[in-house]
Amino acid sequence: MKEKKSAKANLEPKRGLFIQIGFIVILAVVYMAFEVESYDTAQAIQFERKIVMVEEEMVEITQKEKIELPPPPPMHQSIQFQAVEDDI
């Protein structure tokens, strides 16, 4: 097949160089982003302090009546089992 591109327009051999240049540019931008300090003290925001008195509502404390529980049911007497020999 005949090549349609000229050797001068082919960028494939320079691919590694372009990747390295891209990495250098990205690393430089990241480094500059970490080194830039922006302390703008002239635009400090000051808030007004307002004290608002809130009246607390007194709630009456209610006492619960103690309910007497019925006495526990009497314990059943234990049933004793006797072993019966079965000689069939």
Secondary structure as UniProt FT lines:
FT   TURN            7..9
FT   HELIX           12..14
FT   HELIX           15..35
FT   HELIX           41..43
//
